[in-house]
Every structure is written in structure tokens, then in C-alpha cells.
Amino acid sequence: MPAAPDPRYRTPFETGNSNQTTTWAECVAFYERLAKDFPSVLRWQQIGTSDNGIPIHAGIVTADAQFDREALQHQGRPVFFNNNGIHPGEPEGTDACMALVRDFCTQPARLSALGGTVFLFIPVYNVDGCLNRQSTSRVNQLGPESFGFRGNARHLDLNRDFIKCDSLAAQVFNRFFTAWDPDVMVDTHTSNGADYAYTMTLIPTQPDKLGGGLGQFLRSRMLPAIYGGMDARGWPTCPYVNCVAETPDDGIADFLDTPRFSTGYAALHHTIGFMPETHMLKPYADRVAAMRTLVEVVLDFTVVHAAQIQALRREARAGGAQQAHWPLSWRSDQSRPNSFRFKGYEAIHSPSGLGNYQRLAYDRSQPWEKDIPYFDRCVEDATVAAPRAYLVPQAWREVIERLEWNGVALRRLEKDQVFENARVYRIERVAPRPGPYEGHMFHDEVELAAHTESVQARAGDVWVPLDQPKARYIVETLEPAAHDSFFRWGFFNSVLEKKEAFSAYVFEDTAHRMLEDEPDLKAGFEAWKLRNPDKLGDPQAVLGYIFAHGRRHAEHGWRRYPVAGLG
């Protein structure tokens, strides 16, 4: 258990009624005072601003008063990163981090236990949301009395923004994360789902997705140690309760953390990530205590095993140059269930008083404990043969700058040149998810046809080689079929629009000549007629097929994915 806090530096949570969280202003003032009083322990700095122009801060704690990032990296110092307040309505991590950093400053033994590890933290990431303070937006949550809002100033969920970077906060985060290159990250959250006995649940970077020796280390060594450490300290923890059916009774499955989420983004950089989720219906004081314990257990493990974690990360990065195929998407493997001894509550169904359905409730007076199926394996759903490099035309500057923010090594071509046998995709079909998603029409379904062609590159276009440590980030953002590629997020939507059209009365004669001159077009048109007899009375549909599929009036850029793979 942590020692009694220094009464001179109590946090707002500690001075209240155990159901209050800090405000943004109180949090900043608290750290400013600590940094002033303990300059050899804590370095406090602004790392950017939000979309509303609010400062975003970060802190650095070391046991030997060294804070210069380049010097620390030159020494090979391990870095543990604690991100908080991405969802300010889930503030346990913000309050727990304040108390932990205070103890680093005031308790020499706690600081000494860091050894050579750097404790890096962002106390409140979504500062816009933290200032949007109220007490009603978290519908199913028990406390605190008031808190911030999930969305930022642009109404974006920042835990969906790590790849697309619509927010200034995400742009700051991408550069900050890349510069510090943390070995382990803990990003703190609160759950919203089934009821059960646990105060703490845990989403790790999915070990199969993390892959290689690093993923195996996470599965076989780190996770068992974390669950054991939490149990030993009085906070039994279970995997995040991602139910495969309505209730946990039927089993739970690993959360598939695609790169839009913090742990999935961390995996692109071969960082082990954790997203602890406290249970929203447990008392707020318990949630804060469990969160602090989780951060400390993961930190203590990192300190002891830092050298091995760093070696496995180097191995993962080095392996990218030799990788012949890259996974693009993953799915839960339902064929290999594990089991987990779970502590739940009896699920009760009763008639609703609002409609003609059965409502679900959990009866805490009927606890149970039993083994439930736990689907903790994921398998590759799609892969791609690795090119030697990608060519990104300079016109797509939003893509290029995101590559740069993430430390991707690239070079600008100094002169025009032609690349033979480049792999180019034609986009056959896209289907967006219904309605807007985080400011975009996200392409849930993507069908591609690959071919080779000669590509004319211009001076200033960008060559992106895969023989580099950031290969995974490159592949999973530039391959259009990848889970959270730039294409799926709509960065290339303009190529889906045909720019020219026809007047039917003029094009009718041209269409006849095209069918005579282009046998492939004629065969395709005959097949289209058989599939679409109901459209033969619509001249726009008939002529539209010929116009879109013929060579004579083809638009080279239409449905052509602009990024080419070079062999």
C-alpha cells in the first residue's frame, strides 16, 4: 500500500469527499507547484495546444534529475508512458497520476524504485473536454460528482483519432509519442457495459496482433504477472468484459484494438500498450485506488524487465525489413477458446415498463463464480505481399505529414523518373458504415484489384522504403485494405469521383463505335445487360456503363489508388 500522502500536497480528490475529481486548472496548478518545489524530480512542460487553444502539458519524472530526451535516449533509458484524460468523463487516471507523481516527489524510496526508468505522463490529454464540465453525460456511471466530456472542441472522440489526426491534440500526441518512443504505455479509462464483481478490467495490446517475441512475452510473462500483482494487492482484475453474447455467462473475447485506438496505435510502434477500464458502477474512490494500483503494477514490472522489453522491441523493428507478407486485418479466432475463472452476477430478465420487450438487469445478491469461455486469440484475416517501398505523390500532403509526425524515414525525389512494374490498385467498390463516424464517412468495405503498370513520378514525390523501423506503421496506413488505413478514413476520397460526364444524345453514337472497337467492353456490357434487365430502359444507366468502362474516355485517376507499391 502507498505510504500516507504528504499533507502539504494533497490532490483535490484527496481533500474532497472521495467522489470528486480535479478540474483542469487545479491539475495544472498542482503540477506547477510540484515542479517548482521538486525541480530535481519533475520536469513540467507544455507540449502543444488543443483545437480550442488550451495548453496540453506533459511531465517527466526521473530518479537522477536527468530530463533531456536526447540524452536519456542516448543512454538507452526505458520509458514508461502514462496517458490520462483522453475521455475526461473517465478521470480516475488523472487523479491517480497526480497522487503517484506527488509520491515520487515526496517519498525518496518510491522515487528510487524507478531506477533508470523514465516516468512520462500526460495528466489530461483531452483538455477541451475536461473544461466542458458537467455531471450528466456519463449516463451509466456512478460518480464523480462532476467531470468532463468525452468529445473535444470539435466533438471528436480522441480515442478514434490516432491515425486520422483530425484534432490538434492527436497531431501533438503523434509527434510526442514518436519523439519519446515509450516501451510501455498505460492509457486510463472507465468501462461501460455488463455488471460484475471486478473494479478493474484490462485491455492489453492484442498479443497476436503485436506479434513475434514481443507478443509472446506479453501473453506468457507480462499479463500473468499483472493479473497476479493486482490480485496480491487486493484488486482482482479480469480481461475487459467484451461479451460474445448478451451477458458474460456465454464468454468474453479480446478487444480487437485497431490503430484508431491508443493500444492499437502503440502496436504500430511496437510499444506494449494497456487500456485499463475501471467498472463504472463501483464507488469512485475504489476506481481511483484500483487505477493507481494497476499503473504501479505495470510500472514495477516494466522497471524489472525493461532490458528484455527493449530487446524484443528492437527485434520486432529489425524484422520488418525481412518480412515477406504483412497482416492488414485481424479477426477473433473462435476455434481456440481459452477459459477464465469469472466472478459475475446473475442476469435477470423481466418485462420492461417502457415497451414490449424483456429488460436485462444484474442481481448483485446472486453472485456466481465459474469458468467462462475466453476467446483470447486473433488470426490474420488478410495479408499483403510486402513491396520494397511506396511512392506517395506529393499532392497528398496530409498523408505525407502524418508519416513524418510518426518518424517515418522518407525522401523526396530530386528529379522526374519512371518506375516500371509498380503495383497499383484499382478501387472496385467501397461501402461506408451507415452515417458519419468521427467526422468521416469511414469505408467499412473495400474491394480492390491489383495490377502492375509504369508510374511516372515527379520531382518532389515521396519515396517511402520499408527497410526501416517504422515499416509496420507504413504498411497499415498506406495499404488501402488495412483496418485503419488512410484510404478507409477518406484521405483519398476525391479519386472515387469521376470528373467528366456525357450528354446522352451526343454520346449514343460514340457508344456504338466504342463497343465495335473494344471487344472487352462489349463482352462486359453484354454480361451487365444480363445482370441488370431492369436498367435497360434507363439511357443514363446503359450509356453510363459504357462511358465508365470503356478505354476511349477513361480517366486515369478515377478509382486509381494514388500510392504505388514499388518492387
NUROMAR-605645 format. One record per residue (C-alpha): residue in one letter; x, y, z. Coordinates in pm, whole numbers, plus 50000, padded with zeros to 5 digits. Example, Ala and Ser with C-alpha at 12.3 -4.5 7.8 and 13.67 -1.06 7.14 Angstrom:
BEGIN
a512304955050780;s513674989450714;
//
This chain:
BEGIN
m500005000050000;p501235035549927;a502575054950224;a500425082750369;p500495112850136;d502375144050233;p499595166650371;r501165196950202;y500485182349860;r497095165749879;t495295162849548;p491775176949500;f490485141149511;e492185135249846;t490905167550001;g487315162049892;n484695136149980;s486265108149768;n483705114649496;q485355144849337;t487875147749058;t490265175748981;t489475203848743;w491935211748465;a493045244048636;e493585226348971;c495555198848798;v497885223048620;a498435243648935;f499205211849131;y501925200948891;e503335235948859;r503795236849236;l505395202249245;a507775211148962;k508775243249141;d509295225949478;f510965194449337;p512925205049028;s515275175249054;v512365150649032;l509775165648799;r510075184848472;w506745200148368;q506205214548020;q503655224247759;i503815201947452;g501135218247237;t497665232747228;s494195218847167;d491715229046897;n490375254747145;g493865268647208;i494185252947555;p497695241747659;i498405204447664;h501025195247924;a503305165847994;g505585157048282;i508815137648316;v509965120648637;t513415105448680;a515355093948984;d518565111848884;a517375146348771;q518045139348404;f515275152148179;d516825158547839;r515115134847597;e518025130547359;a520455123747644;l518085098547801;q517635080847469;h521365080547407;q521735062647741;g519105037247634;r516845045547928;p513495027147933;v510405049047907;f507055041948075;f504235064247949;n501005070848141;n498325088447934;n495255101848115;g492105121248046;i491565111047685;h487935107547795;p487595133748073;g484395117948198;e486615088548297;p489025107448526;e490345080448763;g493705080148590;t494105117748616;d493545116848993;a495685085749043;c498575100248839;m498595132049048;a498985111749369;l501665089249219;v503775118249091;r503395135749428;d504735104449597;f507675103249356;c508465138649467;t507995134349843;q508975098049908;p512635090649825;a512115053049842;r509295054349585;l511415075549353;s514455053249395;a512395023049288;l512195038248939;g515855030448888;g516795041848539;t513225041648407;v511695074248286;f508125080048405;l506485100748131;f502895112548165;i500185134148016;p497835143348302;v494915154948083;y495105147447712;n491635159647607;v491865193847771;d488915207447570;g486665180047703;c487985184448057;l486885220848056;n483415210547936;r482465201448290;q479065187848396;s477565157948576;t475185141748328;s476945129948014;r478055096448160;v474625080248166;n475515047748343;q478355059148569;l478435062248948;g480395093949026;p482355115449048;e480095144549123;s481175164448816;f483515156548531;g484485165048176;f483015154447841;r484125126947604;g484355148647291;n486885176047231;a486175210947098;r485405196146753;h483185169346911;l485765142646827;d486495111847035;l490275113247063;n490435075547110;r489375072246747;d491735098946616;f495245084546646;i495595076346273;k493485103046102;c494645131146336;d491765154846272;s492395171646608;l495375192846702;a495615171247015;a496195139646808;q498795157446597;v500585167846916;f500285132447052;n501685116246735;r504785138146747;f505205134747125;f504785096947126;t507185092846834;a509815115446990;w509805096847324;d509225061947179;p507865046547503;d508475009847575;v505215005347768;m502085027047773;v499095027448009;d496125048047883;t493475050748157;h489705046148102;t486365036548261;s484165008848121;n480525009848021;g478914975547994;a477854944748191;d477834943248570;y480234920048754;a482364918349068;y485594933748940;t486514970148989;m489314967748728;t489334951848384;l492154953448133;i492594957147758;p496164949347653;t497574953747307;q496224921747149;p499234897947174;d498684880846837;k498444914646665;l501534927046844;g503194895746713;g506564878846738;g508594876147054;l507094908247190;g503534894947164;q504544861747318;f506264879547606;l503134900047669;r500904869147669;s503064844847866;r505034867148103;m503654902048143;l499894896448158;p500084868048414;a502364889748628;i499954919148610;y496894898248699;g498854882148982;g500134915549109;m496664930949108;d495244901149296;a498044902749554;r497334939549616;g493624934349670;w492244943849330;p491414911849139;t491364920348769;c489854903348468;p490194908648093;y487944935947955;v484394922347950;n483794922247576;c480804898847575;v480334874947284;a476594874047361;e474324894947583;t475974886447916;p479404874448033;d477954839848107;d478454829847743;g482044841547731;i484204871647652;a486634879247370;d489754900447340;f489014935547219;l490354939946865;d492364971846911;t492744986246563;p495135015746522;r492425041946574;f492605032546946;s495535040547173;t496735004847222;g496404996946851;y498325028546765;a501025018847014;a501344984846844;l502275002046516;h505345014646703;h506004980946874;t505054995647211;i503254973647462;g500034991747547;f497394987647815;m493945003147841;p492704996948198;e488935000748232;t487515005148580;h483894994848631;m481545024448607;l479195012648885;k481845008149154;p482465036949403;y484705063649258;a487225060849541;d487635023749468;r488105030849098;v490855056049169;a492605032149408;a492385003249159;m493695025448879;r496685036849077;t497435000849169;l497244990048806;v499615017548692;e502065008648969;v501934971148899;v502624976448527;l505325002248607;d507054979548858;f507064950748608;t508474974048341;v511294985548568;v512354949748641;h512034936848284;a512934968148089;a516024953547922;q514104923747787;i511224945547664;q513634968747486;a515464939547324;l512194924747199;r511154958447057;r514454961346869;e513944926246736;a510424934846617;r511624965846437;a514544948246273;g512274920446149;g510264943545926;a512954945045658;q512834907245612;q509054903645630;a507654889845304;h503964893945394;w502234918545622;p498894913745800;l496324940145711;s493344929645919;w492534905946202;r489554887346343;s488774869246665;d489614832246648;q486534814346779;s488054779946720;r490534781647011;p488694792547326;n490614795647649;s488794798547981;f488744824048260;r487514820048617;f484994848248623;k483094864448911;g479744876348786;y476184883748892;e473024865448794;a471414880248483;i467694886548531;h465164893248253;s461814908948326;p459154927548127;s460014963448051;g457724990748168;l458525011147859;g457974987547570;n457124952147464;y460454936047542;q462364918947820;r464794941448006;l468134929448137;a469334935348494;y472034920348714;d471204908249064;r474164915449293;s472544894449566;q473174864149345;p476914863849275;w478494834749092;e481984822849009;k482694798848726;d484874792648423;i483614810348113;p484954808447756;y487644834047688;f488494839647321;d491934854847362;r493314846747018;c493164866346695;v494204854846349;e495184873046034;d492174879845815;a494054894845519;t497704899045426;v499674916245152;a502994908944986;a505494934945102;p506794959044837;r510284973244863;a508915008344903;y505875030144844;l505615060444621;v503375087844761;p502645116244518;q503445149944672;a499875161544612;w498755140444911;r500465162745166;e498115153745454;v499295117745425;i502965127145399;e502875149345707;r501345121545916;l504115098245808;e506605124845917;w504905130046253;n505415093046320;g509115092646244;v508875075445906;a512095078545706;l511285091245358;r512955111245085;r511815134844816;l512695125744460;e515095150944311;k514025145743950;d511255131143741;q511555093843685;v509575063443573;f509105032643792;e508395001143594;n506184972743719;a504744992644009;r501824977044194;v498744998744162;y495274992644300;r492014999844127;i489215005644374;e486384983244260;r483914990844537;v483635008344871;a480815007145121;p480835031945410;r479385024445750;p475925039645790;g476175076345873;p479205097245967;y481835083046200;e484155106746385;g483865133146115;h484355109145821;m482435085245601;f484555055445702;h484905028345436;d483894996345615;e484144975445299;v486854979045037;e487294957844723;l490504962244525;a492014949044203;a495814949944179;h497784953243859;t501234964843752;e501984994943540;s504655020943472;v504325050143708;q505545084843622;a506895101343936;r507655138343967;a510415156344146;g509135162044498;d507155129644519;v507985108644824;w509825075344834;v508955055545148;p511155024545195;l510034995345411;d513584987545522;q513195008345838;p511905005746197;k508585022446110;a507654996345847;r504544984846032;y503125019946061;i503785024945688;v502044993045575;e498994996945799;t498355032645689;l499265031145317;e497764997445223;p494135007045150;a492664974145277;a494284977145621;h491944981445920;d492575018645970;s494345028945652;f494355064945539;f492175053645249;r489485039145477;w489415071945668;g488695090945347;f492015107945276;f491755097644909;n488015101444854;s488415125244562;v489735096844342;l486365079444381;e484665107744189;k484565107843809;k485165143143689;e483695142943337;a480205133943215;f478335130042885;s475265142642710;a473235112042611;y472095124342269;v475715130642163;f477285100242329;e474845074442183;d476715071841852;t480105072242024;a478985043642246;h478215021841942;r481685028141800;m483305020442137;l481574986442150;e482864978741799;d486414989741880;e486744974542229;p485854937242247;d486414935842623;l483974964242671;k481394946742453;a481704914142647;g481384932342976;f478394951842851;e476584920242740;a477154904843082;w475934936643250;k472704935643048;l472024900143162;r472544910143524;n470504941943501;p467484937243274;d465564962843479;k468044990243385;l467874986243006;g465145012542986;d467335038743152;p469655055942899;q471795070543175;a472435035843317;v473135019742976;l475375047442847;g476865052343191;y478215016743192;i479855021342853;f481255055442947;a482665042943278;h484185010443150;g485435019842808;r489035029042727;r488305058142496;h487175082442765;a488875066543062;e490075089743337;h493415076643452;g492975088843809;w489405077243859;r489285048944115;r493035045444093;y494655044944438;p497435070844409;v500015053344631;a502045027744437;g503984997944569;l507484995144421;g509214961344388;
//
